[in-house]
Amino acid sequence: MTRDSGSLSVRRLAIYLIKPSKYDEQGYVIRYWKGVLPSNTLTCLYGLTEDVRQRGVLGSRLHWQIKLIDETVQRVDVSGILRRSRRRDTKTIVCLVGVQSNQFARANDLAMEFRKGKIDVLIGGFHVSGSLAMLPELPSEIKALLDAGVSVVAGEIEGRWEAILRDAVDGKLNPIYNFLREPPALQAAPLPRISKPYAKRFVSPNFSTLDCGRGCPFNCSFCTVINVQGRVMRFRDVERLLQAIRENYHHHRIGSYFFTDDNFCRNKYWEAILDGLIRLRQQEGIHIGFMVQADTQSYKLPRFIEKAKAAGCSQVFIGLESLNPKNLEAAGKRQNKLENFRALFEAYRQAGINTHAAYIIGFPFDTLSSVRQDIDQLIEDLGPEQASFFMLTPLPGSQDHSVLVRQGVELDADLNRYDSFHATTRHPKMSREEWTQAYNEAWKRFYSLKNMKRILWRVNPENYWAVFANFIWYKNSWEVEQGHPMIHGFVRLKARKERRPGFPIESPWRYLKHRLCDFWRYARLWPRLALEMEEVWLQTRKRSVLEQRVVEELQRLPSSVRGWRRMRVSEIQHAYQQAVGVLYRNMPHVPPLSNPIPSRLLLWLKRWNPCSHSLTWTRRSMQRFWKQSLIHLRQGRIHYLDITGVVFNGIQELSIFITFASLFFSRLLIRLFARTVARV
């Protein structure tokens, strides 16, 4: 097998680190205007590549161009890359990184396009690594890439990246680089590196990822991590981690992280890391927030939860997987004990750390009715602040996949569906329709109005808006974007000609029609989502002193008119004026400079503002009014319309929504610019 010959006259090295996306059901590449979760693989590869460049080991006169492309938020300009690769004295290398099984179909198509232009292509990630680790021979899709001249890389490349790049520059790339048997040490390895242009493509540009260690000691049958990164855990140097966090804070304004370790509490340096973060807070004023993944036994570790909270941990992602003991046993999840789950969630809740439960549907002992019962128990007994649901998927690289292949069980041939959101094999007790129904119902029931209210009533007040924002993210992904929050962002983008082979390229007019339908869906569903979340806020928000005083004034009214729906606007306003007047008169008499005029002015304005009563606990009465008004309009009974009610309810709707939106976005801005606020 030959690879393109190199040239000793290479003066420019263009490296494209591309994280492929996947195709949707209509064959379009999934891409968004703003993403939510940046790729840790991209930042790791960026750090490794920059390290090779800075050391000058490939030639001191070599001019480098390193480009990060995350296809979930960026378009891969294939023709532009091909055109620039033809420049004189230029060597172009395309690296398809972190490719999961559901992204392999898209990665394959990109690789083939680049190979047509004679560009060197490398592909790595969990699909390639998992297949080489667990299958007796190379699967056909990897063989096809090798036949096209693509080089595949299995395993981690710390300590090996320099040699691979040297091979590429010299035109001597090997067909296969397999490092699975020798996982690299991480203590001295280059750390993930922040790219400002990349960070700006996400909703929260001050959020990044960081792996403090790799590997996992457990033996879950559905997991690929233990077979790709190994069961022997390896760790980064603590002081280098803290220094990177310090530099990212000062130079890139990174104030929030997802520590991507598959099990942070099993990192033997977890206490040193948390102690270091606490010191950064106390001694240097560096206040970062972070979330981690931890197992169900983490709450038993002495001081773990206490120190995690003190260090800035706001959320813990817990692989709960199932509430059926038989399922846990079948999956090799023996460390998960059902009798400990309630104590687990309560321990984190008492510390003020939000819990995020990962729940898998489709284990051997699941049925439609049993899943419903388990979700009820998850909601009512355990009550995590957030949950993500997945369909059990035999991913290449897992023990489940290896066993099914050996047994000759029929598996879905389309890797694009191996995303944990589709059924890819038969279930022993459910049809595919029932399996999908159980999955969809789990999302709908957990993120129902009733459960969101239950969570927000119980949540630590300092976490209220963080949980609320997560609800909006998840509801938007599930109901508006119609996909899993882990891969979806905000405002879907579609390129007409970027469609999966086998799907026709639509004419401009037909494409425009489909895009207009997409925008019409946004126009219908975004307002509905906004009003639903406004209702959640109305029923869970903290009542102000002024509102409590108004309630006291209303209690003095005769019982016959005390129900607020039976009261006239003038009566409510009178109660508000009385309450504001009492508060205004009772404000302590202090010098003007220390008793700011805006506070007194605000009370005065509330006293006379006809829309300021804010006694609305719910939108239900307004919904009924608008529904009845719409019925009159449809039936042509315009004379039945309550014009005064239309004006009052319209002003009320506007007033409440402006208040809700201003509160939400003000809290969001504080989170986005937490570094600046903390320094002030």
C-alpha positions in Angstrom: 0.0 0.0 0.0 1.4 3.4 -1.0 1.0 6.8 0.5 1.6 10.1 -1.3 5.3 10.9 -1.6 6.6 13.8 0.4 8.8 16.7 -0.6 11.9 18.0 1.1 11.0 21.5 0.0 7.9 21.8 2.2 7.8 25.3 3.7 4.2 25.6 4.8 2.4 23.0 6.9 -1.4 23.3 7.0 -3.0 21.0 9.6 -6.8 20.8 9.8 -8.1 19.3 13.0 -11.7 18.4 12.1 -14.3 17.0 14.5 -17.0 15.6 12.2 -20.7 15.9 12.9 -23.3 13.4 11.8 -26.3 13.3 9.4 -29.9 13.9 10.4 -32.8 11.7 9.2 -33.1 13.7 6.0 -29.4 13.3 5.3 -28.3 16.9 6.1 -25.2 17.5 8.3 -26.2 18.5 11.8 -24.7 22.0 12.4 -25.8 25.0 14.6 -25.3 28.7 14.8 -24.3 28.3 18.5 -23.2 25.1 20.2 -23.3 24.1 23.9 -20.6 21.5 24.5 -17.1 22.1 23.0 -15.0 19.1 22.0 -12.3 18.1 24.4 -10.6 16.0 21.7 -10.1 19.2 19.6 -8.5 21.1 22.4 -6.3 18.2 23.3 -5.1 17.8 19.7 -4.6 21.6 19.4 -2.4 21.5 22.5 -0.3 18.6 21.2 0.1 20.2 17.7 1.1 23.5 19.2 3.7 21.8 21.3 5.3 20.2 18.2 5.2 23.5 16.4 6.8 25.5 19.3 9.6 23.0 19.8 10.5 23.3 16.1 11.4 19.6 15.8 10.1 19.5 12.2 12.2 22.4 11.0 12.8 25.8 12.4 11.8 27.5 9.1 8.5 25.6 8.6 5.5 28.0 8.6 2.6 26.4 10.4 -1.2 26.9 10.0 -3.3 25.0 12.6 -7.1 25.2 12.0 -9.7 23.8 14.4 -13.0 22.8 12.8 -15.9 21.5 14.9 -18.5 20.6 12.3 -21.4 20.9 14.8 -20.8 24.7 14.7 -18.6 25.2 11.7 -18.8 24.4 8.0 -16.0 22.2 6.5 -15.0 24.1 3.4 -13.8 21.1 1.4 -13.2 23.0 -1.8 -11.4 25.8 -0.1 -9.1 23.3 1.7 -8.4 21.5 -1.6 -7.7 24.8 -3.3 -5.2 26.0 -0.7 -3.5 22.6 -0.6 -2.3 23.2 -4.2 -0.2 26.1 -3.2 3.5 25.8 -3.9 5.7 24.3 -1.1 2.6 23.5 1.0 1.9 20.3 2.8 -1.7 19.8 3.9 -2.8 17.2 6.5 -6.5 16.6 7.4 -7.0 15.0 10.7 -10.5 13.6 11.4 -10.4 13.5 15.2 -12.5 12.0 18.0 -14.7 10.2 15.5 -17.5 8.3 17.2 -19.4 5.5 15.6 -22.4 7.7 14.8 -20.0 10.3 13.1 -18.1 7.7 11.1 -20.4 7.9 8.0 -19.8 11.6 7.8 -16.1 11.2 8.5 -15.8 8.6 5.8 -17.5 10.9 3.2 -15.2 13.8 4.1 -12.1 11.5 4.0 -13.0 10.3 0.5 -13.5 13.9 -0.8 -10.1 14.9 0.6 -8.4 11.9 -0.8 -9.7 12.7 -4.3 -7.6 15.9 -4.0 -4.5 13.8 -3.0 -4.5 15.3 0.6 -3.1 13.1 3.4 -5.9 12.1 5.7 -5.7 10.6 9.2 -8.7 9.4 11.2 -8.9 8.5 14.8 -11.4 8.3 17.7 -13.5 5.7 19.5 -14.9 3.9 16.5 -11.5 3.2 15.0 -9.9 2.4 18.3 -12.8 0.4 19.6 -13.0 -1.7 16.4 -9.3 -2.5 16.5 -9.4 -3.2 20.3 -12.4 -5.7 20.3 -13.0 -7.2 16.8 -11.0 -10.1 15.5 -10.5 -8.4 12.1 -10.9 -5.0 10.6 -14.5 -4.1 9.7 -15.3 -3.4 6.1 -15.7 0.4 6.6 -12.2 0.7 7.9 -10.8 -1.5 5.2 -12.4 0.8 2.6 -10.6 3.8 4.1 -7.3 2.0 4.0 -7.9 1.1 0.4 -8.4 4.8 -0.3 -5.1 5.7 1.3 -6.5 7.0 4.6 -4.3 6.4 7.6 -6.1 5.2 10.8 -4.9 5.9 14.3 -6.0 3.8 17.2 -5.4 4.8 20.8 -4.0 8.0 22.4 -1.2 9.9 20.7 0.5 11.7 23.5 4.2 11.1 22.9 3.5 9.9 19.4 2.1 12.9 17.5 5.5 14.3 16.6 6.5 11.1 14.8 3.2 10.9 13.0 3.5 14.4 11.7 7.1 13.8 10.7 5.9 10.8 8.7 3.2 13.0 7.0 5.7 15.7 6.1 8.1 13.2 4.7 5.3 11.4 2.7 5.8 8.2 4.7 2.5 7.8 6.6 1.8 4.3 7.7 -1.7 2.7 6.9 -2.3 2.0 10.6 -0.9 3.5 13.8 -2.0 1.3 16.8 -1.1 2.5 20.3 -3.8 0.6 22.2 -1.5 -1.7 24.0 0.7 1.1 25.4 -1.5 3.9 26.8 0.7 7.0 27.3 1.6 8.6 30.6 -0.1 12.0 31.0 1.8 13.7 33.7 4.2 15.5 31.4 2.0 15.5 28.3 0.9 18.9 26.7 -2.4 20.1 28.1 -5.5 21.0 26.1 -5.2 24.4 24.6 -7.8 27.1 24.3 -8.7 28.6 20.9 -10.5 31.9 21.2 -12.2 31.7 17.8 -13.4 28.2 18.6 -14.7 29.2 22.0 -16.8 32.0 20.6 -18.8 29.6 18.6 -20.6 28.4 21.8 -23.4 29.8 23.9 -21.0 30.3 26.8 -17.6 31.4 25.4 -16.0 31.3 28.9 -16.7 27.5 29.2 -14.2 24.8 28.3 -13.3 21.2 28.9 -10.3 19.6 30.6 -9.3 16.0 31.2 -7.5 15.5 34.5 -7.1 11.8 33.9 -8.2 8.9 31.7 -9.4 5.4 32.1 -11.9 3.7 34.4 -11.5 0.8 36.8 -15.0 -0.6 36.3 -16.2 -3.2 33.8 -19.5 -2.0 32.4 -20.4 -4.2 29.3 -21.9 -1.3 27.3 -18.8 1.0 27.8 -16.1 1.6 25.2 -13.8 3.7 27.5 -12.4 0.7 29.4 -11.4 -1.0 26.1 -10.0 2.2 24.4 -8.4 4.2 27.2 -8.0 1.2 29.5 -8.9 0.2 33.1 -5.6 1.4 34.5 -6.1 5.0 35.2 -3.6 7.6 34.3 -3.4 11.2 35.6 -2.1 14.6 34.7 0.3 16.6 37.0 -1.8 18.6 39.5 0.4 21.7 39.5 0.4 21.8 35.7 -3.4 21.5 35.7 -3.7 24.4 38.1 -1.3 26.5 36.1 -3.3 25.9 33.0 -6.5 26.9 34.8 -4.8 30.0 36.0 -3.6 31.0 32.6 -6.9 30.3 30.9 -8.6 32.5 33.5 -6.4 35.5 33.0 -5.7 35.2 29.2 -8.9 33.6 27.9 -11.5 34.5 30.6 -12.4 30.8 31.0 -14.3 30.6 34.2 -16.2 27.3 33.9 -15.1 23.8 33.0 -16.4 20.3 32.4 -13.7 18.0 33.8 -14.2 15.1 31.3 -12.7 12.3 33.3 -14.9 9.3 33.0 -14.8 9.1 36.8 -13.3 12.1 38.5 -13.6 10.7 42.0 -11.3 7.7 41.1 -8.5 10.1 40.1 -6.0 9.5 42.9 -5.2 13.2 42.9 -8.8 14.4 43.2 -8.2 15.9 46.6 -5.0 17.7 45.5 -6.9 19.1 42.5 -9.8 20.3 44.7 -7.4 21.8 47.3 -5.6 23.6 44.6 -8.8 25.1 43.2 -9.8 26.2 46.7 -6.4 27.9 47.1 -7.0 29.7 43.8 -10.3 31.0 45.1 -9.0 32.1 48.5 -5.6 33.4 47.6 -5.8 34.6 44.0 -9.5 35.4 43.6 -9.8 32.9 40.7 -13.4 31.7 41.1 -14.1 29.0 38.5 -17.1 26.7 38.4 -17.0 23.2 37.1 -18.9 19.9 36.6 -17.6 16.4 36.9 -18.5 12.8 36.2 -18.5 10.5 39.3 -19.8 7.1 40.2 -22.6 6.2 42.5 -20.2 5.5 45.4 -18.6 8.9 45.3 -20.7 10.3 48.1 -19.0 7.8 50.5 -15.5 9.2 49.9 -14.5 11.3 53.0 -14.5 15.0 52.2 -15.1 14.5 48.4 -18.5 16.3 48.2 -17.5 18.9 50.8 -14.3 19.9 49.0 -15.9 19.7 45.5 -18.4 22.3 46.6 -15.8 24.5 48.2 -13.7 24.3 45.0 -16.6 25.4 42.8 -18.4 22.3 41.7 -21.9 23.1 40.6 -23.0 19.8 39.0 -22.1 16.1 39.1 -22.9 13.7 36.2 -23.8 10.3 37.6 -24.0 7.1 35.6 -27.1 5.8 37.3 -28.0 3.7 34.2 -31.0 1.8 35.6 -33.1 1.3 38.7 -33.7 -2.4 38.0 -31.1 -4.5 39.9 -31.3 -7.3 37.3 -30.3 -4.8 34.6 -27.4 -3.5 36.6 -26.2 -7.0 37.1 -26.5 -7.9 33.5 -24.5 -4.8 32.5 -21.7 -5.5 34.9 -22.6 -2.4 36.9 -22.1 -4.1 40.2 -20.9 -0.9 41.9 -24.4 0.6 41.5 -26.5 -0.4 44.5 -30.2 0.5 44.4 -30.4 0.9 48.2 -27.7 3.6 48.1 -29.2 5.8 45.4 -31.4 7.9 47.7 -28.5 8.7 50.1 -26.3 9.5 47.0 -28.6 12.2 45.7 -29.4 13.6 49.1 -25.7 14.0 49.9 -25.1 16.1 46.9 -28.4 18.0 47.3 -27.5 18.9 50.9 -24.1 20.3 49.7 -25.8 22.5 47.1 -24.4 20.5 44.1 -26.9 19.7 41.3 -27.1 16.1 40.2 -27.4 15.0 36.6 -28.5 11.4 36.2 -27.6 9.4 33.1 -30.3 6.8 32.4 -30.2 4.0 29.8 -33.3 2.5 28.4 -33.3 -0.9 26.7 -31.5 -3.2 29.1 -32.5 -6.9 28.9 -35.1 -6.8 31.7 -36.8 -3.5 30.6 -40.3 -3.5 29.4 -42.5 -0.5 28.5 -44.4 -0.7 31.8 -41.2 -1.3 33.9 -39.5 1.7 32.4 -42.5 3.9 33.2 -42.4 2.7 36.8 -38.6 3.3 37.0 -38.9 6.8 35.6 -41.6 7.5 38.2 -39.2 6.3 40.9 -36.4 8.4 39.5 -38.6 11.5 39.5 -40.4 11.1 42.8 -38.0 9.2 45.0 -34.5 10.3 43.8 -35.3 13.7 42.3 -32.1 14.6 40.3 -32.0 18.2 39.1 -31.3 17.0 35.6 -31.4 13.7 33.6 -30.3 12.5 30.2 -31.8 9.5 28.6 -30.1 7.1 26.2 -31.1 3.9 24.3 -28.8 1.0 25.0 -26.5 0.8 21.9 -23.9 -1.9 21.2 -21.1 0.5 20.3 -18.1 -0.9 18.5 -15.4 -1.2 21.2 -17.8 -2.4 23.9 -18.2 -5.9 25.2 -21.9 -5.9 24.2 -21.0 -5.3 20.6 -18.2 -7.9 20.6 -20.6 -10.5 22.0 -23.4 -9.8 19.5 -20.9 -9.9 16.6 -19.6 -13.3 17.8 -23.2 -14.6 18.2 -24.2 -13.4 14.7 -27.0 -11.2 16.0 -28.4 -8.8 13.5 -27.2 -5.3 14.0 -28.2 -2.1 12.2 -25.8 -1.6 9.2 -26.0 2.2 9.3 -23.4 3.5 11.8 -25.0 6.9 11.6 -27.7 5.5 13.9 -25.3 4.4 16.6 -25.8 7.6 18.6 -27.7 6.1 21.6 -30.9 7.7 20.4 -32.0 5.0 18.0 -32.7 1.3 18.3 -29.9 -0.6 16.5 -30.7 -4.2 17.5 -33.6 -6.3 18.7 -34.8 -6.1 22.2 -35.9 -9.3 24.0 -39.0 -7.8 25.6 -39.9 -4.8 23.5 -40.6 -4.1 19.9 -38.6 -1.2 18.4 -41.8 0.9 18.5 -42.2 0.2 22.3 -38.6 0.8 22.9 -38.7 4.2 21.2 -41.9 5.0 23.0 -40.4 4.3 26.4 -37.4 6.5 25.5 -39.6 9.4 24.3 -41.9 9.2 27.3 -38.9 9.3 29.7 -37.9 12.7 28.2 -41.4 14.0 28.2 -42.2 13.0 31.8 -39.0 14.2 33.3 -39.1 17.6 31.7 -42.8 18.1 32.2 -44.1 21.3 33.8 -44.9 19.4 36.9 -41.5 17.9 37.4 -39.6 21.1 36.5 -41.6 22.9 39.2 -40.9 20.2 41.7 -37.2 20.5 41.0 -37.1 24.3 41.2 -39.1 24.4 44.4 -36.5 22.1 46.0 -33.2 23.4 44.4 -30.7 25.4 46.3 -31.6 29.1 45.7 -28.1 29.8 44.4 -28.5 27.1 41.7 -32.0 28.2 40.7 -31.1 30.0 37.4 -28.4 27.4 36.5 -31.0 24.7 36.6 -33.5 26.9 34.8 -31.0 27.5 32.0 -30.4 23.8 31.6 -34.1 23.2 31.3 -34.3 25.7 28.5 -31.3 24.0 26.7 -32.8 20.6 27.1 -36.4 21.6 26.2 -35.1 23.5 23.1 -33.1 20.4 22.0 -35.8 17.9 22.6 -39.0 19.8 21.5 -37.7 22.4 19.0 -34.6 20.9 17.5 -36.1 17.4 17.9 -32.9 15.7 19.0 -30.7 14.9 22.0 -29.2 17.8 23.9 -25.7 16.3 23.9 -25.4 16.9 20.2 -27.8 19.8 19.5 -27.3 23.5 19.9 -29.3 26.6 19.0 -30.6 27.6 15.5 -30.1 24.8 13.0 -28.0 25.5 9.9 -28.3 23.5 6.7 -26.2 23.8 3.5 -28.2 22.7 0.5 -25.4 20.7 -1.1 -24.1 19.1 2.1 -26.2 16.0 2.0 -25.4 12.4 2.6 -24.7 10.4 -0.5 -27.8 8.6 -1.6 -30.0 11.6 -0.9 -30.8 13.9 -3.8 -29.5 17.5 -3.8 -32.7 19.5 -3.7 -33.4 22.3 -6.2 -33.1 25.8 -4.7 -36.8 26.3 -4.6 -37.6 23.0 -2.9 -34.7 23.6 -0.4 -36.1 27.1 0.3 -39.5 25.5 1.0 -38.1 23.1 3.5 -36.1 25.8 5.2 -39.2 28.0 5.5 -40.9 25.1 7.2 -38.0 24.9 9.6 -38.3 28.6 10.4 -42.1 28.2 10.8 -41.5 25.5 13.3 -39.2 27.9 15.2 -41.8 30.6 15.0 -44.4 28.3 16.5 -42.4 26.4 19.1 -40.0 29.1 20.5 -42.9 31.2 21.8 -44.6 28.1 23.2 -41.3 27.2 24.9 -40.9 30.7 26.2 -44.4 30.8 27.7 -44.0 27.4 29.2 -40.8 28.4 30.9 -42.4 31.7 32.0 -45.1 29.6 33.6 -42.4 27.5 35.4 -40.9 30.7 36.7 -44.2 32.2 37.8 -44.9 29.2 39.9 -41.5 28.7 41.4 -40.0 32.2 41.8 -39.2 33.7 45.2 -41.8 36.2 46.4 -40.6 39.7 47.2 -41.2 41.6 50.4 -43.5 43.9 48.5 -45.6 41.0 47.2 -45.9 39.5 50.6 -47.1 42.9 51.9 -49.7 43.1 49.1 -51.0 39.7 50.1 -51.4 41.0 53.7 -53.4 44.0 52.3 -55.6 41.7 50.3 -56.4 39.6 53.3 -58.0 42.6 54.9 -60.6 42.8 52.1 -64.0 41.1 52.6 -63.9 37.3 51.9 -66.5 37.7 49.2 -64.0 39.5 46.9 -60.8 38.1 48.2 -60.2 35.7 45.3 -58.0 37.6 43.0 -59.8 36.4 39.8 -63.0 38.0 41.2 -61.4 41.3 42.1 -61.4 44.4 40.0 -58.2 45.9 38.8 -58.8 49.0 40.9 -59.0 46.8 44.1 -55.7 45.1 43.3 -54.1 48.4 42.6 -55.4 49.9 45.8 -53.9 47.0 47.8 -50.6 47.5 45.9 -50.6 51.3 46.6 -51.3 50.7 50.2 -48.4 48.1 50.5 -45.9 50.3 48.6 -47.0 53.3 50.7 -46.2 51.3 53.9 -42.9 50.2 52.6 -42.0 53.7 51.4 -42.9 55.3 54.7 -41.1 52.6 56.7 -37.8 52.9 54.9 -35.2 53.9 57.5 -34.2 57.6 57.6 -30.6 57.6 56.6 -28.4 60.1 54.7 -29.3 60.4 51.0 -26.0 59.0 49.8 -26.4 55.7 51.7 -30.2 55.4 51.0 -30.1 55.4 47.2 -32.8 57.4 45.5 -33.4 54.6 42.9 -34.8 52.4 45.6 -37.4 55.0 46.7 -38.1 55.9 43.1 -38.8 52.3 42.2 -41.2 51.9 45.1 -43.0 55.1 44.0 -43.3 53.9 40.4 -44.6 50.5 41.6 -47.2 52.3 43.6 -48.8 53.9 40.5 -47.8 51.5 37.8 -51.0 49.6 36.7 -48.9 46.6 35.6 -46.7 46.2 38.6 -48.9 44.1 40.9 -47.1 40.9 40.0 -49.6 38.8 41.9 -49.8 36.4 39.0 -48.8 32.9 40.2 -49.7 31.3 36.9 -50.7 32.1 33.3 -53.8 29.8 33.4 -56.4 32.6 33.7 -54.8 34.5 30.8 -54.6 31.3 28.7 -58.3 30.7 29.3 -59.1 34.3 28.3 -57.1 34.1 25.1 -58.5 30.8 24.2 -62.1 32.0 24.7 -61.3 35.2 22.7 -59.9 33.1 19.8 -63.1 31.0 19.8 -65.1 34.2 19.4 -62.9 35.4 16.6 -63.1 32.1 14.7 -66.9 32.0 15.0 -67.2 35.6 13.9 -68.6 36.8 17.2 -66.4 39.9 17.5 -69.1 41.7 19.5 -68.5 39.1 22.3 -64.9 40.2 22.7 -64.0 41.8 26.0 -62.0 44.8 24.7 -61.0 45.9 28.2 -59.9 42.4 29.0 -57.8 42.2 25.8 -56.1 45.5 26.7 -55.5 44.5 30.3 -54.3 40.9 29.6 -52.1 42.1 26.7 -50.4 44.7 29.0 -50.1 42.1 31.7 -48.6 39.5 29.4 -46.1 42.0 28.1 -45.2 43.2 31.6 -44.7 39.7 33.0 -42.7 38.5 30.1 -40.4 41.5 30.1 -39.8 40.9 33.8 -39.1 37.2 33.3 -36.8 37.7 30.3 -34.9 40.5 32.0 -34.3 38.4 35.1 -33.2 35.3 33.1 -30.9 37.1 30.7 -29.4 39.2 33.5 -28.5 36.0 35.4 -27.2 34.5 32.2 -24.9 37.5 31.5 -23.6 37.2 35.1 -22.7 33.6 34.4 -21.1 34.4 31.1 -19.0 37.1 32.5 -18.4 35.5 35.9 -14.7 36.3 35.8 -15.3 40.1 35.5 -18.0 40.1 38.1 -15.8 38.2 40.6 -12.9 40.6 40.1 -15.2 43.6 40.6 
